[in-house]
Amino acid sequence: MILTVTANTAVDKRYVTEHFQAGEVNRVKSVALSAGGKGLNVSRAASIAGEEVLATGFLGGHNGRLIEELLAGDGIRGDFVWCKGESRDCINIWDETLRTQTEFLEPGFEIGKEDEARLAEKFESCIDRAGVVTISGSVPRGSGAHLYGQLLEIAKKHGKKAILDTSGQLLADSIAFRPYMIKPNIDEIRMLTGMPMDNMDDILAAAKKLHGAGISCVVISLGASGAVMSCEEGAWQVVVPKVDAVNTVGCGDSMIGGFAVATERGLSMPEALRFAASVSTAAAMTPGTGTYRPEDQAAVFEKISLKVLN
């Protein structure tokens, strides 16, 4: 089983428009709702691959109940900590004509120490049933890296591999707790290492630097150019085929879902990288967030190549 943590859950709303213009009245052609927050996108991607998933995190209010319903509709079990306040909305506007995406991300409600303690208790009560854990996204107001640090320490105590996917200062502070895997992008890796990232040598050196600091697997996302991985077994760049992308929101989360599935199945690190990249690429081909068609994933997987890096 894969256990996913989404501290800052959301109702994701995708508006499809034509010629979206700021400051003007914009007509929406269609609306799609999904249970959101990065960890719930991870949950959906792993579930589509056929794995059993249990999702936890914080929920609140009417939106919290809607998130539970949407998650159940995806066939995913949830066991959440309920808080005062209302779970947030996140809006993604897709302009069909210009093929651009605009996002509005609400901050979410505020939590206290008691809420954090309840999540840690629930996480520990579930973790023995899990083969791998993912911790994704931002934390609610009132919290910080200490929350993720506590969860990572619990995972370590129980001998579970924990994949961490967050950003900014939260990422910088959380890696001190040595998660099994992180997946920063180029901007984040610049922040973490202070290195320029002007070429592949810089990128590989940065990945190796973080790996050498005690993180078992470092994956640096290169967007449409694939990703670079450094781990105990070696270093690789994965090269993905060009596809007609219709929704790139949640593709990074889908990659984390792919890595969680690969880890649960005991795949080698090169095959895990190929599989995760194929899930992420297939997700870009699908209008939904954190979802993909298995036939797209299988077709993309066959076209993916790996380069061994020195």
C-alpha atoms as a printed R data frame, in Angstrom:
    type eleno elety resid chain resno       x      y       z
1   ATOM     1    CA   MET     A     1   0.000  0.000   0.000
2   ATOM     2    CA   ILE     A     2   1.080  3.593  -0.657
3   ATOM     3    CA   LEU     A     3   0.366  6.175   2.056
4   ATOM     4    CA   THR     A     4   0.085  9.764   0.828
5   ATOM     5    CA   VAL     A     5   0.092 12.931   2.937
6   ATOM     6    CA   THR     A     6  -1.559 16.142   1.706
7   ATOM     7    CA   ALA     A     7  -1.328 18.758   4.446
8   ATOM     8    CA   ASN     A     8  -2.954 21.493   2.318
9   ATOM     9    CA   THR     A     9  -5.801 19.791   0.463
10  ATOM    10    CA   ALA     A    10  -7.981 21.661  -2.043
11  ATOM    11    CA   VAL     A    11 -10.894 21.469  -4.403
12  ATOM    12    CA   ASP     A    12  -9.205 21.860  -7.776
13  ATOM    13    CA   LYS     A    13 -11.357 23.654 -10.369
14  ATOM    14    CA   ARG     A    14 -10.321 23.628 -14.017
15  ATOM    15    CA   TYR     A    15 -11.974 26.289 -16.173
16  ATOM    16    CA   VAL     A    16 -11.726 25.930 -19.943
17  ATOM    17    CA   THR     A    17 -11.976 29.279 -21.768
18  ATOM    18    CA   GLU     A    18 -11.131 30.938 -25.079
19  ATOM    19    CA   HIS     A    19  -9.014 34.115 -25.208
20  ATOM    20    CA   PHE     A    20  -8.806 34.572 -21.439
21  ATOM    21    CA   GLN     A    21  -8.249 38.265 -20.626
22  ATOM    22    CA   ALA     A    22  -7.398 39.759 -17.247
23  ATOM    23    CA   GLY     A    23  -9.708 42.589 -16.230
24  ATOM    24    CA   GLU     A    24 -12.484 41.439 -18.578
25  ATOM    25    CA   VAL     A    25 -15.587 39.236 -18.321
26  ATOM    26    CA   ASN     A    26 -14.547 35.718 -19.394
27  ATOM    27    CA   ARG     A    27 -17.066 33.033 -20.333
28  ATOM    28    CA   VAL     A    28 -16.210 29.539 -19.135
29  ATOM    29    CA   LYS     A    29 -16.863 26.712 -21.622
30  ATOM    30    CA   SER     A    30 -16.594 23.882 -19.070
31  ATOM    31    CA   VAL     A    31 -15.654 23.196 -15.454
32  ATOM    32    CA   ALA     A    32 -14.024 20.081 -13.980
33  ATOM    33    CA   LEU     A    33 -13.613 19.425 -10.247
34  ATOM    34    CA   SER     A    34 -11.080 17.115  -8.607
35  ATOM    35    CA   ALA     A    35  -9.740 16.342  -5.145
36  ATOM    36    CA   GLY     A    36  -6.591 18.433  -5.112
37  ATOM    37    CA   GLY     A    37  -3.471 19.351  -3.291
38  ATOM    38    CA   LYS     A    38  -0.265 17.765  -4.565
39  ATOM    39    CA   GLY     A    39  -0.561 14.610  -2.472
40  ATOM    40    CA   LEU     A    40  -4.050 13.814  -3.734
41  ATOM    41    CA   ASN     A    41  -2.777 14.128  -7.306
42  ATOM    42    CA   VAL     A    42  -0.078 11.624  -6.303
43  ATOM    43    CA   SER     A    43  -2.805  9.378  -4.892
44  ATOM    44    CA   ARG     A    44  -4.767  9.425  -8.123
45  ATOM    45    CA   ALA     A    45  -1.735  8.650 -10.300
46  ATOM    46    CA   ALA     A    46  -0.699  5.712  -8.111
47  ATOM    47    CA   SER     A    47  -4.255  4.381  -8.004
48  ATOM    48    CA   ILE     A    48  -4.579  4.471 -11.809
49  ATOM    49    CA   ALA     A    49  -1.415  2.344 -11.956
50  ATOM    50    CA   GLY     A    50  -3.263 -0.287  -9.923
51  ATOM    51    CA   GLU     A    51  -1.811  0.240  -6.454
52  ATOM    52    CA   GLU     A    52  -3.788  0.412  -3.220
53  ATOM    53    CA   VAL     A    53  -3.601  3.949  -1.821
54  ATOM    54    CA   LEU     A    54  -4.544  5.462   1.533
55  ATOM    55    CA   ALA     A    55  -4.656  9.275   1.631
56  ATOM    56    CA   THR     A    56  -4.358 11.385   4.765
57  ATOM    57    CA   GLY     A    57  -3.914 15.059   5.614
58  ATOM    58    CA   PHE     A    58  -6.116 17.917   6.827
59  ATOM    59    CA   LEU     A    59  -9.707 18.648   5.747
60  ATOM    60    CA   GLY     A    60 -12.252 21.248   6.815
61  ATOM    61    CA   GLY     A    61 -15.784 22.460   6.118
62  ATOM    62    CA   HIS     A    62 -18.026 21.925   3.091
63  ATOM    63    CA   ASN     A    63 -15.050 21.760   0.742
64  ATOM    64    CA   GLY     A    64 -13.539 19.054   2.931
65  ATOM    65    CA   ARG     A    65 -16.633 16.906   2.495
66  ATOM    66    CA   LEU     A    66 -16.561 17.547  -1.248
67  ATOM    67    CA   ILE     A    67 -12.905 16.479  -1.386
68  ATOM    68    CA   GLU     A    68 -13.814 13.234   0.399
69  ATOM    69    CA   GLU     A    69 -16.609 12.595  -2.117
70  ATOM    70    CA   LEU     A    70 -14.385 13.326  -5.109
71  ATOM    71    CA   LEU     A    71 -11.641 11.089  -3.736
72  ATOM    72    CA   ALA     A    72 -14.103  8.256  -3.136
73  ATOM    73    CA   GLY     A    73 -15.286  8.694  -6.720
74  ATOM    74    CA   ASP     A    74 -11.696  8.015  -7.791
75  ATOM    75    CA   GLY     A    75 -11.741  4.787  -5.765
76  ATOM    76    CA   ILE     A    76  -9.221  6.074  -3.190
77  ATOM    77    CA   ARG     A    77  -9.613  5.565   0.551
78  ATOM    78    CA   GLY     A    78  -9.105  8.548   2.822
79  ATOM    79    CA   ASP     A    79  -8.447  8.861   6.552
80  ATOM    80    CA   PHE     A    80  -8.123 12.563   7.338
81  ATOM    81    CA   VAL     A    81  -7.753 14.907  10.289
82  ATOM    82    CA   TRP     A    82 -10.669 17.335  10.414
83  ATOM    83    CA   CYS     A    83  -9.972 20.944  11.402
84  ATOM    84    CA   LYS     A    84 -11.895 24.162  11.915
85  ATOM    85    CA   GLY     A    85 -12.094 26.272   8.788
86  ATOM    86    CA   GLU     A    86 -12.715 25.594   5.123
87  ATOM    87    CA   SER     A    87 -10.473 23.605   2.796
88  ATOM    88    CA   ARG     A    88  -9.263 25.851   0.005
89  ATOM    89    CA   ASP     A    89 -10.135 26.177  -3.683
90  ATOM    90    CA   CYS     A    90  -7.453 26.197  -6.367
91  ATOM    91    CA   ILE     A    91  -8.380 27.388  -9.863
92  ATOM    92    CA   ASN     A    92  -6.650 26.500 -13.113
93  ATOM    93    CA   ILE     A    93  -7.750 28.456 -16.208
94  ATOM    94    CA   TRP     A    94  -6.935 26.758 -19.511
95  ATOM    95    CA   ASP     A    95  -7.155 28.964 -22.614
96  ATOM    96    CA   GLU     A    96  -7.864 26.675 -25.549
97  ATOM    97    CA   THR     A    97  -6.945 29.311 -28.122
98  ATOM    98    CA   LEU     A    98  -3.706 30.593 -26.635
99  ATOM    99    CA   ARG     A    99  -2.864 27.227 -24.972
100 ATOM   100    CA   THR     A   100  -1.882 28.934 -21.736
101 ATOM   101    CA   GLN     A   101  -2.650 28.106 -18.113
102 ATOM   102    CA   THR     A   102  -3.316 30.586 -15.310
103 ATOM   103    CA   GLU     A   103  -3.548 29.425 -11.698
104 ATOM   104    CA   PHE     A   104  -5.074 30.927  -8.545
105 ATOM   105    CA   LEU     A   105  -4.007 29.072  -5.378
106 ATOM   106    CA   GLU     A   106  -5.723 29.937  -2.087
107 ATOM   107    CA   PRO     A   107  -3.613 29.723   1.097
108 ATOM   108    CA   GLY     A   108  -5.990 27.468   3.042
109 ATOM   109    CA   PHE     A   109  -7.038 27.532   6.702
110 ATOM   110    CA   GLU     A   110  -4.750 27.891   9.720
111 ATOM   111    CA   ILE     A   111  -3.898 24.968  12.005
112 ATOM   112    CA   GLY     A   112  -2.449 24.673  15.506
113 ATOM   113    CA   LYS     A   113  -0.108 22.349  17.407
114 ATOM   114    CA   GLU     A   114  -3.004 20.096  18.403
115 ATOM   115    CA   ASP     A   115  -3.925 19.579  14.736
116 ATOM   116    CA   GLU     A   116  -0.305 18.727  13.890
117 ATOM   117    CA   ALA     A   117  -0.182 16.225  16.748
118 ATOM   118    CA   ARG     A   118  -3.381 14.564  15.531
119 ATOM   119    CA   LEU     A   119  -1.966 14.194  12.023
120 ATOM   120    CA   ALA     A   120   1.282 12.707  13.345
121 ATOM   121    CA   GLU     A   121  -0.724 10.240  15.432
122 ATOM   122    CA   LYS     A   122  -2.893  9.228  12.481
123 ATOM   123    CA   PHE     A   123   0.161  8.938  10.205
124 ATOM   124    CA   GLU     A   124   1.875  6.604  12.655
125 ATOM   125    CA   SER     A   125  -1.269  4.504  13.065
126 ATOM   126    CA   CYS     A   126  -1.382  3.928   9.283
127 ATOM   127    CA   ILE     A   127   2.282  3.607   8.380
128 ATOM   128    CA   ASP     A   128   2.856 -0.062   9.205
129 ATOM   129    CA   ARG     A   129   0.417 -1.002   6.424
130 ATOM   130    CA   ALA     A   130   2.359  1.057   3.866
131 ATOM   131    CA   GLY     A   131   5.315  0.039   1.734
132 ATOM   132    CA   VAL     A   132   6.170  3.608   0.775
133 ATOM   133    CA   VAL     A   133   5.104  7.076   1.929
134 ATOM   134    CA   THR     A   134   4.760 10.334  -0.018
135 ATOM   135    CA   ILE     A   135   4.601 13.792   1.609
136 ATOM   136    CA   SER     A   136   3.635 16.495  -0.860
137 ATOM   137    CA   GLY     A   137   2.950 20.184  -1.229
138 ATOM   138    CA   SER     A   138   2.665 23.136   1.103
139 ATOM   139    CA   VAL     A   139   1.620 23.155   4.750
140 ATOM   140    CA   PRO     A   140  -1.317 25.156   6.135
141 ATOM   141    CA   ARG     A   141  -0.771 28.481   7.825
142 ATOM   142    CA   GLY     A   142   0.465 28.053  11.382
143 ATOM   143    CA   SER     A   143   2.693 25.126  10.441
144 ATOM   144    CA   GLY     A   144   6.166 24.670   8.979
145 ATOM   145    CA   ALA     A   145   9.010 22.268   8.280
146 ATOM   146    CA   HIS     A   146   8.742 20.836  11.797
147 ATOM   147    CA   LEU     A   147   5.537 19.069  10.705
148 ATOM   148    CA   TYR     A   148   7.217 17.348   7.778
149 ATOM   149    CA   GLY     A   149  10.242 16.679   9.958
150 ATOM   150    CA   GLN     A   150   8.063 14.869  12.475
151 ATOM   151    CA   LEU     A   151   6.442 12.744   9.755
152 ATOM   152    CA   LEU     A   152   9.817 11.928   8.204
153 ATOM   153    CA   GLU     A   153  11.160 10.844  11.590
154 ATOM   154    CA   ILE     A   154   8.150  8.576  12.084
155 ATOM   155    CA   ALA     A   155   8.693  7.031   8.640
156 ATOM   156    CA   LYS     A   156  12.368  6.472   9.453
157 ATOM   157    CA   LYS     A   157  11.502  4.867  12.801
158 ATOM   158    CA   HIS     A   158   9.230  2.388  11.026
159 ATOM   159    CA   GLY     A   159  11.757  1.668   8.275
160 ATOM   160    CA   LYS     A   160   9.634  3.182   5.482
161 ATOM   161    CA   LYS     A   161  10.916  5.021   2.416
162 ATOM   162    CA   ALA     A   162   9.494  8.566   2.368
163 ATOM   163    CA   ILE     A   163   9.349 10.630  -0.833
164 ATOM   164    CA   LEU     A   164   9.181 14.379  -0.167
165 ATOM   165    CA   ASP     A   165   7.937 16.832  -2.807
166 ATOM   166    CA   THR     A   166   7.662 20.435  -1.697
167 ATOM   167    CA   SER     A   167   9.299 23.752  -2.586
168 ATOM   168    CA   GLY     A   168  10.884 26.974  -1.379
169 ATOM   169    CA   GLN     A   169  12.043 27.405   2.188
170 ATOM   170    CA   LEU     A   170   9.879 24.489   3.282
171 ATOM   171    CA   LEU     A   171  11.970 22.208   1.060
172 ATOM   172    CA   ALA     A   172  15.244 23.759   2.215
173 ATOM   173    CA   ASP     A   173  14.308 23.241   5.873
174 ATOM   174    CA   SER     A   174  12.786 19.776   5.419
175 ATOM   175    CA   ILE     A   175  15.739 18.100   3.686
176 ATOM   176    CA   ALA     A   176  17.626 18.308   6.991
177 ATOM   177    CA   PHE     A   177  15.426 15.355   8.023
178 ATOM   178    CA   ARG     A   178  16.863 13.227   5.173
179 ATOM   179    CA   PRO     A   179  13.876 11.960   3.175
180 ATOM   180    CA   TYR     A   180  14.487  8.965   0.924
181 ATOM   181    CA   MET     A   181  13.800 10.985  -2.238
182 ATOM   182    CA   ILE     A   182  13.285 14.600  -3.289
183 ATOM   183    CA   LYS     A   183  12.304 16.006  -6.714
184 ATOM   184    CA   PRO     A   184  13.291 19.686  -7.011
185 ATOM   185    CA   ASN     A   185  13.133 21.604 -10.285
186 ATOM   186    CA   ILE     A   186  15.957 23.758 -11.663
187 ATOM   187    CA   ASP     A   187  14.977 26.900  -9.735
188 ATOM   188    CA   GLU     A   188  14.692 24.952  -6.489
189 ATOM   189    CA   ILE     A   189  18.033 23.215  -6.993
190 ATOM   190    CA   ARG     A   190  19.674 26.618  -7.528
191 ATOM   191    CA   MET     A   191  18.229 27.756  -4.220
192 ATOM   192    CA   LEU     A   192  19.326 24.615  -2.386
193 ATOM   193    CA   THR     A   193  22.888 24.486  -3.681
194 ATOM   194    CA   GLY     A   194  23.764 28.037  -4.737
195 ATOM   195    CA   MET     A   195  25.057 26.586  -8.021
196 ATOM   196    CA   PRO     A   196  24.284 28.253 -11.401
197 ATOM   197    CA   MET     A   197  22.754 25.234 -13.227
198 ATOM   198    CA   ASP     A   198  23.961 26.485 -16.617
199 ATOM   199    CA   ASN     A   199  24.619 23.034 -18.077
200 ATOM   200    CA   MET     A   200  24.194 19.303 -17.480
201 ATOM   201    CA   ASP     A   201  27.478 19.117 -15.547
202 ATOM   202    CA   ASP     A   202  26.114 21.664 -13.029
203 ATOM   203    CA   ILE     A   203  22.813 19.804 -12.726
204 ATOM   204    CA   LEU     A   204  24.500 16.456 -12.160
205 ATOM   205    CA   ALA     A   205  26.946 17.956  -9.662
206 ATOM   206    CA   ALA     A   206  24.045 19.467  -7.707
207 ATOM   207    CA   ALA     A   207  22.176 16.153  -7.646
208 ATOM   208    CA   LYS     A   208  25.310 14.352  -6.454
209 ATOM   209    CA   LYS     A   209  25.915 17.008  -3.803
210 ATOM   210    CA   LEU     A   210  22.475 16.478  -2.269
211 ATOM   211    CA   HIS     A   211  22.785 12.715  -2.605
212 ATOM   212    CA   GLY     A   212  26.118 12.887  -0.820
213 ATOM   213    CA   ALA     A   213  24.461 14.882   1.983
214 ATOM   214    CA   GLY     A   214  22.359 11.868   2.912
215 ATOM   215    CA   ILE     A   215  19.363 11.832   0.551
216 ATOM   216    CA   SER     A   216  19.252  8.377  -1.050
217 ATOM   217    CA   CYS     A   217  17.716  9.492  -4.334
218 ATOM   218    CA   VAL     A   218  17.730 12.986  -5.864
219 ATOM   219    CA   VAL     A   219  15.650 13.612  -8.979
220 ATOM   220    CA   ILE     A   220  15.919 17.013 -10.668
221 ATOM   221    CA   SER     A   221  12.943 17.780 -12.898
222 ATOM   222    CA   LEU     A   222  13.778 19.357 -16.271
223 ATOM   223    CA   GLY     A   223  10.189 19.777 -17.471
224 ATOM   224    CA   ALA     A   224   9.716 18.727 -21.094
225 ATOM   225    CA   SER     A   225  13.428 17.809 -21.195
226 ATOM   226    CA   GLY     A   226  12.916 14.959 -18.737
227 ATOM   227    CA   ALA     A   227  14.820 14.600 -15.471
228 ATOM   228    CA   VAL     A   228  18.179 13.739 -13.934
229 ATOM   229    CA   MET     A   229  18.565 11.195 -11.128
230 ATOM   230    CA   SER     A   230  21.475 10.584  -8.764
231 ATOM   231    CA   CYS     A   231  21.382  7.661  -6.331
232 ATOM   232    CA   GLU     A   232  23.574  4.898  -4.920
233 ATOM   233    CA   GLU     A   233  23.264  2.845  -8.125
234 ATOM   234    CA   GLY     A   234  24.461  5.678 -10.369
235 ATOM   235    CA   ALA     A   235  23.194  8.680 -12.308
236 ATOM   236    CA   TRP     A   236  20.937  8.954 -15.372
237 ATOM   237    CA   GLN     A   237  19.087 11.451 -17.512
238 ATOM   238    CA   VAL     A   238  15.691 10.378 -18.761
239 ATOM   239    CA   VAL     A   239  14.655 11.775 -22.165
240 ATOM   240    CA   VAL     A   240  10.921 11.825 -22.913
241 ATOM   241    CA   PRO     A   241   9.176 12.074 -26.292
242 ATOM   242    CA   LYS     A   242   7.479 15.294 -27.355
243 ATOM   243    CA   VAL     A   243   3.704 15.101 -26.836
244 ATOM   244    CA   ASP     A   244   0.686 17.344 -27.339
245 ATOM   245    CA   ALA     A   245   0.317 18.671 -23.783
246 ATOM   246    CA   VAL     A   246  -3.169 19.786 -22.750
247 ATOM   247    CA   ASN     A   247  -2.695 20.113 -18.980
248 ATOM   248    CA   THR     A   248   0.708 20.298 -17.291
249 ATOM   249    CA   VAL     A   249  -0.729 21.008 -13.820
250 ATOM   250    CA   GLY     A   250  -0.039 18.023 -11.592
251 ATOM   251    CA   CYS     A   251   2.481 16.373 -13.919
252 ATOM   252    CA   GLY     A   252   5.173 16.588 -11.259
253 ATOM   253    CA   ASP     A   253   2.772 15.003  -8.789
254 ATOM   254    CA   SER     A   254   2.089 12.228 -11.289
255 ATOM   255    CA   MET     A   255   5.850 11.632 -11.485
256 ATOM   256    CA   ILE     A   256   5.948 11.251  -7.696
257 ATOM   257    CA   GLY     A   257   3.038  8.814  -7.973
258 ATOM   258    CA   GLY     A   258   5.026  6.875 -10.560
259 ATOM   259    CA   PHE     A   259   8.069  6.752  -8.288
260 ATOM   260    CA   ALA     A   260   5.912  5.581  -5.377
261 ATOM   261    CA   VAL     A   261   4.487  2.774  -7.514
262 ATOM   262    CA   ALA     A   262   7.940  1.785  -8.766
263 ATOM   263    CA   THR     A   263   9.308  1.773  -5.206
264 ATOM   264    CA   GLU     A   264   6.387 -0.319  -3.980
265 ATOM   265    CA   ARG     A   265   7.030 -2.821  -6.777
266 ATOM   266    CA   GLY     A   266  10.766 -2.966  -6.153
267 ATOM   267    CA   LEU     A   267  11.839 -1.791  -9.618
268 ATOM   268    CA   SER     A   268  15.473 -0.949 -10.255
269 ATOM   269    CA   MET     A   269  16.292  2.753 -10.113
270 ATOM   270    CA   PRO     A   270  16.682  3.161 -13.904
271 ATOM   271    CA   GLU     A   271  13.341  1.419 -14.499
272 ATOM   272    CA   ALA     A   272  11.724  3.494 -11.741
273 ATOM   273    CA   LEU     A   273  12.911  6.659 -13.500
274 ATOM   274    CA   ARG     A   274  11.543  5.460 -16.849
275 ATOM   275    CA   PHE     A   275   8.211  4.473 -15.333
276 ATOM   276    CA   ALA     A   276   7.785  7.726 -13.376
277 ATOM   277    CA   ALA     A   277   8.677  9.813 -16.440
278 ATOM   278    CA   SER     A   278   6.154  7.919 -18.564
279 ATOM   279    CA   VAL     A   279   3.386  8.536 -16.010
280 ATOM   280    CA   SER     A   280   4.241 12.242 -15.850
281 ATOM   281    CA   THR     A   281   4.323 12.605 -19.640
282 ATOM   282    CA   ALA     A   282   1.044 10.727 -20.072
283 ATOM   283    CA   ALA     A   283  -0.548 13.025 -17.476
284 ATOM   284    CA   ALA     A   284   0.305 16.054 -19.637
285 ATOM   285    CA   MET     A   285  -1.731 14.483 -22.454
286 ATOM   286    CA   THR     A   286  -4.906 14.324 -20.329
287 ATOM   287    CA   PRO     A   287  -7.233 17.243 -19.425
288 ATOM   288    CA   GLY     A   288  -7.702 16.048 -15.834
289 ATOM   289    CA   THR     A   289  -5.213 16.947 -13.097
290 ATOM   290    CA   GLY     A   290  -3.098 14.099 -11.725
291 ATOM   291    CA   THR     A   291  -4.720 11.610 -14.077
292 ATOM   292    CA   TYR     A   292  -3.693  9.791 -17.244
293 ATOM   293    CA   ARG     A   293  -4.732  7.042 -19.620
294 ATOM   294    CA   PRO     A   294  -2.819  3.779 -19.005
295 ATOM   295    CA   GLU     A   295  -2.557  3.215 -22.760
296 ATOM   296    CA   ASP     A   296  -0.813  6.604 -23.138
297 ATOM   297    CA   GLN     A   297   1.592  5.717 -20.345
298 ATOM   298    CA   ALA     A   298   2.430  2.364 -21.937
299 ATOM   299    CA   ALA     A   299   3.029  3.961 -25.343
300 ATOM   300    CA   VAL     A   300   5.218  6.731 -23.878
301 ATOM   301    CA   PHE     A   301   7.215  4.217 -21.821
302 ATOM   302    CA   GLU     A   302   8.378  2.467 -24.994
303 ATOM   303    CA   LYS     A   303   9.671  5.767 -26.438
304 ATOM   304    CA   ILE     A   304  11.591  6.911 -23.362
305 ATOM   305    CA   SER     A   305  15.381  6.649 -23.365
306 ATOM   306    CA   LEU     A   306  17.940  6.773 -20.550
307 ATOM   307    CA   LYS     A   307  21.402  8.289 -20.722
308 ATOM   308    CA   VAL     A   308  24.014  7.088 -18.240
309 ATOM   309    CA   LEU     A   309  25.773 10.091 -16.688
310 ATOM   310    CA   ASN     A   310  29.335  9.957 -15.357
